[in-house]
Amino acid sequence: MGRAFEELVAEAEAAPVEGWDFSWLDGRATEQRPSWGYQRLMSTRLAQVTAALDVQTGGGEVLAGAAKLPPTMAATESWPPNVAKATGLLHPRGVVVVAAPDEPPLPFADEAFDLVVSRHPATVWWREIARVLRPGGTYFAQHVGPASVFEVVEHFLGPQPEEIRRRRHPDDESAEAREAGLEIVDVRLERLRMEFLDVGAVVYFLRKVIWIVPGFTVGRYLDRLRELHERIQETGPFVAHSSRFLIEARKPA
């Protein structure tokens, strides 16, 4: 018999959720990684340009993993705790971190960058990306795809309509990129297996990734959590699937 429901939930409710580090979930949840290896591919591209921008850098963890950065490297982030974290992590590498809201305009001049990168941006302003890219420049990013982790979403919120399920579809985002004047070079979509080994992992995940179940609190969803706990006890890990796509777009020379 596993640990008690109340104990698992209380532990997950007390855990700090700042930043973008998911190590609290080690041994409690797993997520398959996309086959393409975004950070490695991003690093290769950064090493080949003279000026680049990382949009919505979070705590700067992904960018900090690049082996070589270009002579001019900037990053934007909107959430104050992440701005501070990213500055501490990236400033020693010569990166300027700019506190900027996730809305247009980007605080840079036209044609300022050879390369714009982003991992899991909340919103994508294609016209702004096209504006700050030099002719021949590239946007290279990994986005969250459609119906990501919807097994979790629908457990708590019930069946979602097709228009909600389709949001962030690579076909739609590619069309928006073309409308902004960019050419699509590459798009790859994968659905990736996730496993939650106990109800505490689900509580922690929903507290940290706040857009999965907006307004989530333990009190509000106590019955659904208890039901999920019993299901995991009886049948094993709760399985969901994240959705990720790689997109590369070029500004015509």
Number of C-alpha atoms within 10 A of each C-alpha: 5 9 9 10 16 11 11 17 22 13 13 21 16 9 13 11 17 12 16 14 11 13 9 15 17 9 11 16 21 15 14 12 15 18 9 13 11 18 17 14 13 22 18 14 19 25 15 13 17 14 19 27 29 24 26 27 26 27 25 26 16 18 26 19 13 17 11 15 23 18 14 15 22 21 26 24 24 17 16 13 13 20 23 16 16 26 21 14 17 20 12 9 13 14 24 17 25 19 18 19 14 18 11 13 15 18 13 13 11 14 14 17 25 22 27 26 23 24 21 17 17 11 12 20 16 19 17 17 27 25 20 22 26 20 16 13 23 26 27 23 24 24 23 21 23 20 21 21 19 21 17 20 19 13 14 17 15 11 12 12 8 9 7 10 15 15 15 20 18 21 11 12 17 21 13 16 23 18 12 17 16 26 18 17 13 12 15 14 18 16 19 17 15 18 18 22 20 25 27 24 23 23 22 21 19 21 23 18 13 11 12 19 17 12 10 16 13 16 8 10 13 12 12 14 21 15 13 21 24 15 15 18 17 10 8 14 19 20 17 18 19 21 20 24 22 21 19 18 23 24 22 14 7
